[in-house]
Each structure stands twice: as C-alpha cells, then as structure tokens.
C-alpha cells in the first residue's frame, strides 16, 4: 500500500517559502559572480584548476536542487505563479552561471601541460575526463564580448518559447463527450480495450490541437531558429553535428544505427499490418489503434499490483534493484496519476547529492503503464549507480541515459512472458513489439521531422499546415504501408515536448540508441547470468565518464558497426516472426 500518489519533495525544500531555497539560490549567484576570478591572480595553475573543479561541483549540486525542485513542482502544477517566478529567476541566473563556466572552459582551453596537472592532483584525476572535455569544448566557445548578450537574448527567445509551450500544453484540455479532460488522460485512452473509446479520443485530441497549433508552430520554429544561430556562432557545421558532440557520439555511430533501422522498417510494417488485420482493418493500422490491446487478455493493474510485480521481478535477478524499487514506492518517490495542470508522459529526475530520484508518470492501469514505471525506475537505478562517481561525472549523454530503463523494460516483459499462459504471452509479446515500434519506427519519424523543420527554418518560419505536412511525410517514410494513410497523426509535433527543449535538439535518436543498446546489454546478461550484474552496474556508473563508443566497448559492443545494430534488431525481428505465427493461429 503506497502512502500517497504524490511524491515527497521535502528532502529538497519544505515549500517555496523555505528559507533554504532562497539561501541556495543566493549561493549560486555568489559562486557565479565570483567564479571567473578563480582563473585570475598569481596562484599556480594547479591550485586554480582544483578550485575550479570544486566550485563547479558545488554549483552543479545547488543547481540540481533548486532548478530540479522548481521543475518538479511545475510539472504537476504548470500554472503555479510562484513556481513560474522562481523558474524565470533561475533562468536569468543561469546566464551568469554559463558565463562563469565559459570563463573556466576558456582558461582550461589555453592551459599547457594539462596531463601533468591532472597527474599531480587526486581531485583532477577523479574528474580527468570532464577536464579534458572542457579543453576540447573551448574550441567552440562564443567570443567573450558576445556570449553574455546572446545568452540574455535567448531568455526572450528559445527559452521563452519553451516556457510558453509548457504553459500551453500543461493547461491544455480536450473536449470529449461534453467534458473538458486533461490531455494526458485522453491520450491514455489509446490503450482502452473499447475501439470506440480509442477512436473518439484520437479524434477529440486532433481537434483540440486547433486551439494551439499556430502558437506551437511559432514556438518550435523560434526554438530551432535559435539553435541554428547558436551552432553557427560556435563553429559547428549544423545542429545535428553539435548535438552529436554534446552527446559524446560520432556520426559513424549514428549512420550505422540508422542504416540498420532503415533495413528493418519492412519487418516492423509486417507487424503493423498483422495487427491491423487482427483488429479488422484492411489498409494498414489507423493511428488510433497503434496502442490498442489485442488478444483475449486486457488486465488492468492497480498501483499496488504494479509495485508487487516490479519488486518480485527484479528481486529475483538483481536483489539490490528489487529493494530499491520497493523503497521508491514506500518513500513516495513517484507522482502517479493524471491530473489537470500536470505534465503528460513520464520522466525521472535524479539528485546526485542526495542519492535520490523522483519519477513522474500518468498511471491509468495498463501493462504499458507498469512497463513505464519499470522504465523510469531504471533511470532512478542508473542515478543510484552514478552516485558513486563525482558530481561532474554523473551526467550521462542522452543515448546512454536510456540503458538502464530499456534493460528494466526488457527484463519485466521477458520475465512475465515466461510464466504467463498462452493468451497472456501473446498480449505481452504484442506489447513488446508495440513499444519497440514506437522506439524505432516512430523515433525515426521524429528524427526525419526535426531534420525537415531545421532545414525549412533556414529560409522561413513554417506554418502549422507545413509542419503537419512534414509530420505526415516523416510518418510515410518510417511507417509506410504499416499505417493507414488516411488515419495518421499530422499534429504529433504539437504533443511531443522533446522538440521544444531550448538548447537540446534531436532528442529522438537517443531513444532508438537506448533501446537497441539496452537490448544488447540485456543479451549479455542472458548469456552470462548473475556474473554480469557487477559489470552492468559498473557500466552504468561509467556512462558519464567516457565517450559512447568507449563505454559500449567496455562490455564488448562496437556501436560503430552496423552489424551490431542489425544483431540487436534481430532480437525484435524474432519477436515479429513469433507474433506473425501466433496471429495465424488466432
């Protein structure tokens, strides 16, 4: 029995009026204002560099606490005026923090004999990867006399439009059967066993976007326009190149993965057409039935049942994770249910200094909701493993950030399927393919769409109608005849928050990477059993301390080879073949 459906944030601050919140924000301002001076004076480079690293660690922890707290509060109440004021204040303060950090990076960039300095200090040795990364990052810094003004202008540009998006969508309601319902609740109806409910919810959702699509079109266009300007100013050839660099991932790895994905699209379409046939559709699957349950089992889970299933599943193979999940429920780490003003979807936020995380989800009782809990609690376990490394090394790049969450999802699905009756196994198999299709096929469509938006933005601000057309084209390239061409989702760009993160672009391909890399890691676990668990936890702890290629190589995976990605997709192909065989028996 969980104590509450709402999370407990008191480990951070009692409320917005907690004096500690104000004190921590003032400390951030003080450190940012005084930080640049650490690069100056007569002290030798070793003393300066150690001071920079220690101050950077303190700043990072304070920002995690303050910004994280405000963001969590707003994620469940997007119209909270006090929270919005704090977010504006912190956003303004982050300009000063960025200027301070830039001064450090420029200083490190011009240092001679960096390796000798690192070798002479335990502090620098433990943060060596980040220090070396700063030296490389110095090559792409804005000019000092230009950076402050560009960052301040971004507050009224990309950051402002990102906040507008959050406010518009956080308060967005859908009129359905005479009632105004929160968008997450309506989108959750896509999993309803009643086809009438699914179709009506889909149609109502699409209609509701007419209220905001013009505003959202300006939001996405201005965010991507700013991204292009900033990457050009920093000397990157394009936005994708900058994002790959920020992700510690090379183009060779991305191209290898996308090659294997394109080759696999016909297999996913076979699955979609088979599901369509099961549901009585002749021209491919209509979008509103992408998440439709199939088979004779449509079990709904209570939160208590979901907790018991997750704890039992993981305790048997990794007792530490099982206990960790149980404590996450017991200690109210999770905000569970849909609510008006609450953000849609799900996420996990980690707090390194406290060794804790918080999970937001919109639980309505489907197995997919249970799988989402497993996914987000995988992120929380990843945070726990990263608590063993210094703060500056505890921030994995986006592609590796999905490793533990995919491992958890795969573990849950495979474990439950082993002991389930045939009808339930069929349902769980389809659920696995449904999720894989989203993570590979739909993510590929999102990558294509964002690429098209950025290209169009070079010449003009795309209208909502243009964006709808881009989305339909991206869905055609990815889903093909697996989806009914007359019943797709042209407005999916309105709904997905990932397009609207200021300063963070192409938050799509990391999910495909995460799924396929996670499957590869899980395959190693299946082969090696419990002996692999220490390697797995070490892998998670290393994710913020090396390049993606090197982290993967630590467990014998070559991510620059299309052959690896094909082998990972072969796991999904095997499930597709099994599904098609079972469909013939239905």
N, C-alpha and C positions, 0 to 999 in steps of 0.2 A: 504494500500500500504506500504510494508516494505521498509525502506530506502535503504537496501543493503542485498545481500545474504550472506555477510561475517560479521563475528562478530566483535564487537568493544572491543579491549583488552586494550584500553588506560587507563582504571581505574586502571590497574596494572602498566604498563610501556609504555612509548611512543614508544619505539623500543628497539632493543638490545643495542643501544648506549645510552640509557637513563642512566644518572649518578645514578639515584636511584636504578636501578637494581644492579649495581656494589656495591653501598653502602650497600644494603640489604644483598648481598652475603658476604661482609666483616663482617657485623654484625653477621651473622650466624656463620662464622668461629671464631669470637671473643667469642661469647657465648659458643660455643662448646669447645673451648680451655680452657676457664676459669670455665666451669660449674662444673667439677669434684671437684674443690676446695670448692664448696658450702657444700660438705659433711664433710669438714675438719674444724679444728680450735676449739676454745673454746666456741663458741656460743652454746646455748642450742638447743635441737632437734627441738623444736617448730619453732624457728627462721630459722633453716636450712631447715626444711621441707616446710615452707611457701616460702622461697626463691627459692627452687627447683621447686615448682609448678608454681610460677610466671614466672620463667625463661623458664620453659617448655612451657608455654602458648605463650610467646613471640617467642620462637624458632619455634613452630608449625605454627603460623601465617606467619612468614617470609618464612618458607619452602613452605607453601601452595602458597604464592605469587610468589616466584621465580621459584620453580620447576613447578608449575602449568602453569605459563606463558610460559616457555620454552617448556613444553609438548604440550600446545595448539598450539604454533607456528609450532612445528614439526608435529603435527597431520594433518596439512593442507599443509605442505611442508617438506616431510621427508628427503630431500637432502640438506636442508639449513645448510651450513657448520658452520655458526656462531652458530646456534641453537644446532648443534651436539657438538660443542666445549663446549658450556655452559652446556649441559647435562652431558658430561664427567666430567667437573669440579664439578658440583653439586653432581654427583655420588661419586666422590672421597671425597668430603666434607661430604657426608652422613656417611662415615665410622667414621669420627671424631664425628659427631653428635650421632651416635649409641653408640660409646664408652662412650660419656658423659652420655647419657641416661642410659646405663648399670650401670655406677657408681652410679647413683641416685637409680636405682632399687635395686642394692645390698645393698646400705645404708638403704633403706626403709625395705628391707627384714630382716635385723637384728634388727630393732627397737623393743623395748619392750614398751608396753603400747600405741600402735598406736591409739586405740579408744579414749583414754584420750587426746591425742594430737589433734585428729580431733575435739573433743568436745570443745576444747579451742580456736578454730580459725574459723572465718567465711569463710576465704579463703579455708581452708581444708574441712569444712563442705560442701561447694558448689562443691568440687571436690572429695568427700569422696569415691565414687565408684571406680574412677581411682586409687586413692592412695591405696585402699585395693587390687585392682587388681595388682598393682605393687608389693605388698608384696607377693602375690601368684606367680607372674611371676618370682620372684627371685629364686624360686626353680629350674628353668630351664635355668639359665644363664650359658654361657660359662665361663670357667676359665679366669680370667683377663689377665694372661700372654699368653693366646691362642687366645682370641677373636679378638684382633687387626689384627693379621696376617690372620686369617680365613676370616675376613671381607674384607681385602685388596685383598686376593686371589680371592674372589667372584667377584671382579671388572673385573677380567680377566677370570672368569668362567661363572656362571649363568647370571650375569648382562650383560656381553659382548655378550653372545649368544642371550639374549633377545633383545639387541640393533640391533644385526645382523638381527634377524627376522624382526624387524620393518623396517629396511632399505630395506631388500629384498622384503617384501610384499608391502611396501609403494610405491616402484617404479615398482612393477610387472604389466606387461601388458599382455593382451590376444589378440592373433591374431584371428580376426573374420571378415569374408568377405573381406579379404585383408587389414584390418585396425588394428593397434595396439590400443586397448582400455584399459582404467583403469579397474582393476579387479572389483571394486565396481559397475561400470556401467554395466559390463557383468553379474554380479550376480543379479543385479536388473532386468535383462530381464527374470528371473524366474517368474515374475509376469505378463509378457506380455500376452495379450489375444491370440496371434498367437502361436499355438503349434509348428510350425516350428522354430520360433524365440527361444522359450524356449529350444527346443532340441538342436539346433545348439549352443546356448550359453553354455549349460551344457557340451556338447562335447568339445567345444573350451576351456572351463575352465579346464576340466580334463587334456586335452593335454598340457595346458600351465604349469601345475604343474611339468611336467617332467623336466623343466629347473631348478627348485629349490628344488625338493623333497629330494635329497641327503643332501644338505646343511641344510634344515629344519629338517631332521632326526637327524643330529648331534646337532642342536640347542635344540630340545625337549629332547633328551637323556641327554645332559650335564646339562640342567636346572634341570631335575628330579634327576639326579645323585647327584648334589649338594644339592638338597632338602633332599635326604636321609641322606647324610653325616651330614648335619646341625641338622636334627631332632635327629639322634643318639647321636651327641655331646651334645645336650641339654637335653638328658634323656627322650625323647618321644619314645614310642614303635614303632610308624610308622608315616608316613607323614600325613595320614588321622587324626590320633589322635591329632597331633599338629594343623592341620587346624581347627578341631572342637573346640579345646581350644581357638585358636585365634578368632574364630567366636562366642565365648561365647555360644556354643551349645553343648549338650551332645549326646553321642552315642544312648541313648534311644530315643531321638527325631528323629535322623536320621533314625534309624531302623524302627520306627513307620511309618515315611513317606514313606520309600522305600517299606515297606510291602504293604501299601495301593496302591502305584504306580504299583507294580507288579501285584496286583489283578486287576487293572484297564486296563492293557495293552490289553486284548482281546476286550474291548469296543472300544479303540482307533483304533484297527485293523479293526473293523467293519466299522468305519467311513472311514478309508483309502480305504477299498475295495469298499465301496459305491461310493466314489469319483472317484475311478478308473473306475468303471462301467459307471459313467456319462460321463467320458472322452473317453470311448471306449476301455479301457484296460481290459484284461481278467485275467491276472496273478498278480494282485496287482498293486499298483501305481508305475510307474517309478519315480526315484528320481527327474527328471527334471520337473515333474508335481506336486510335493508336494505343490508348491505355485501357481499353475495355478488357474486363476479365473474361477468360474463356474456360471451357470445361465445366464440370458439374460442381466444382467447389468454389465458393465465394466467401470464405471465412472472414469475419471481421474480428479484430483484436482490440481488447481493452488495453489501456496503458499497463495495467498490472500483468496481463498476459504477455505483452511485448517485453516487459522487463524480465520476466521469468525465462522467456525463450532466449533472450540475448545472454543473460548471465549463464544459463546452462550450456549454451552452445560454446562460449569462449572459455569457460572454466575447464572444460574437458581437454582443450588443446593448448591453452596458454592461461594457466590459473591466475596470473597477475592481471591479465586483461579482464577476466571474468569478475574478479574482485573490484577492479577499477570501475567497470560499468555499473556494478551494484551500488557502489558508493556515489557515482554520479547521479543516480536516481534518488538515493537516500538523502544526499546533501543538497538537493534542489539545484542541480547544475543546468536543468532543462526547462525552457519555456515551451509548453507543449502544444496548445490548441490554437486554431484560427481565432482571430478577434478583429473587430473594426479598428483601423488605425495601425494594425500590426503588419510588418513586412511579410511578403509571401515567401514561399520556398523554405530553405533551411540553410544554416551556416553554423560554424563553430569558431569561437574567439578564444585564443589562448592568452594566459597571463603568466609569463615566464617567471617573474619574481615571486609569484605566489604558488607556482606548481599546480595551478587550477585552470580550467576552461569553462566556457559556458556555451550551451547549444540552444539554438532556436529552431523549432520545427513547427509544422502545421498539421498535427496528427488528427486524422479522421478515422483510422482503424483498418486501413487496407494493409496487405502484406508489404506493399511498396512503402508504406509509412514506417513499418518495422525495419525494412531494409534501409530507409533513410536514417533512422536512428542509429543503426549499425554503422552506417557511413560516417555520420557526424561524430559519433563516439570514437571512430577510428582516427579522425583528426585529433580528438582530445587525447587519445593514447600517443599519437605522434608528438603532441605538445609535451606530454609527460616524459617521453624518451629524450626530447630536446632539452628538458630541464637539467640534464647532466652536463650540458656544454655552456660556455659563456654566452651572455645575452646577445652579443653581436653575431654569434654563430647559430642562433636559434630561429632563423627566418629562412625556411626553405624556399627555393624558387617555385613558382606556380606548378610546373609539371610534376615535380617530386612531392608537392604538398598533398597530392591525391593518393599516394602509395598506400598508406595505412587504411584509408577509407575504402578503397577498392578491395584490399585484402580482406577487410571485415565483411563487406557485402558478399564477396565470393565465398568466404567461409560460412556465413549464415545460410546462403542459398544451397550450397552443396551439402551441408550437414543436414538441413531439414529434408532435402530431397532423398537422402539415403534411407531414412526411416519412414517416409510418407507412403501412403497407399498409392496405387497407380494413378487414380484420378487426381490426387493432390500433387504427385510428382509432375504430371502433365501441366498443371496450373503453374507450379513453381518454375518449371522449365521455360514456359512461355513468359513468365515474369522476368526471368533472367535475360531472355532474348529481347524483351521489350526495353529493359534498361540498357542493354548493350547497343541496341539500335539508336536510342537517344544519345548515348555517349560517343558513338562512332558516326552514324549517319547524320543525325541532327546537328551534332557538333561540327561536322564537315560543312553542313549548310550554313551554319553561323560563321564559320571561317570565310566561306565564299562571300557571304553577305557583307561582313565587315570590310573585306578587301574591296568590294564594289563601292561601298559607302565612302571609303577613304579615297578611292580613285575619283569618284564623282565630285567629292568635296574640293578637289584641286581647282575646279572651274566654277562651282556654284553651290548653293545650299539646296540639297534635294528636297522636294516636296514630299508630303505623306504619300501621295499617289506613286511617286517614283520609288520611294522606299518599299512600298507594298509590292511593286513590280520586281524590285531587286530580290525581295524575300521569296517571291514565287519562283523566280529564276533559280535561286540558290536551292530551293526545295526540289525543283525539277532535276538539277544536276546531281543532287545527292540521293533523293528518294526515287526518282524516275517513275516507272510504272508501278512501283510498290504502293504509291499513294494515288487515290482518285484525283485526277487533275482538276476536277470540278469542285472538290471539297478539301481545300488545303487551308493554310493559316497565313494569309498575307500580312497580318498585323503582329506576328510573333516578335518582331523587333520592338514593339511598344512594351511588351511584357517583360522581356529579359533584362534584368538590371545590369548584367555584365557589360553591355555596350556603353553604359553611362558612367563608368568609373573614370573620373578625371585623373590622368597620369598613368592609367593602367589600360592597355589596349590588347586586343586579341586574347581576351580571357575566354577562349574556347578550345583551341588545340591542346592546352594543358589537360583538359578533361579526357580527351582521347588518349593522350600520352599516359595519363594516370591509370586509365582502365587497362590498357594493354601492357604497361609496365607492371601494374599490380597483378595482372594475370600471370605474367612471367615469374614474379616473385612467389606467388601462390603455388605455381607449378613446382618451384624448387622446394617449397615446404612439403608438398605432397610426396616428392621424391625422397627427401631427406628426413622427414618427420620431425620429432621434437628436437633433434640435434640442430635443426636450422633456426630454432627460436632465438638463441643468443645472437646469431648473425643477423636475423631480422631486426631485432631491437637496435643492434649496432648500426645497421643500415639507416634506420630512421633517425638515429642520433647524428649521423654524418651528413644528412641532407642539406644542412645549411653551411657546410664546411668544405665544399668542393664543387667542381663542375658536374653537370648532369652525367656526362659521359664517364667521368671517373667514379662517381657514386655507383652507377649501374655496373661498371666493371668490377667493383668490389664484391659483387655476388655473381660474377661471371656472365654478365649480359652486355652485348655490344649493340648499343642503340643507334649506331651509325650504319648498321647493316639492315637493309630491307628484309633480309632473311629472318632476322629476329622478329620483326613486326608481323611477317607472314606466319611465323610459328605461333605467335600469340593469337592472331586472328583465326588460326586453325582450331584453337580451342572453341571459339564461337561457332565456327563452321561445323564442328562436330555436334554442337547443340542444335544447330539449324537442321542438320540431317536427321537427328533423333526426333526433332519436332515434326518434320515433314512425314516421317514414318508413322508417328503416332496420329497425325492428322488423318492419314489414310485409313486408320483403324477406327476413327471416330464415327 
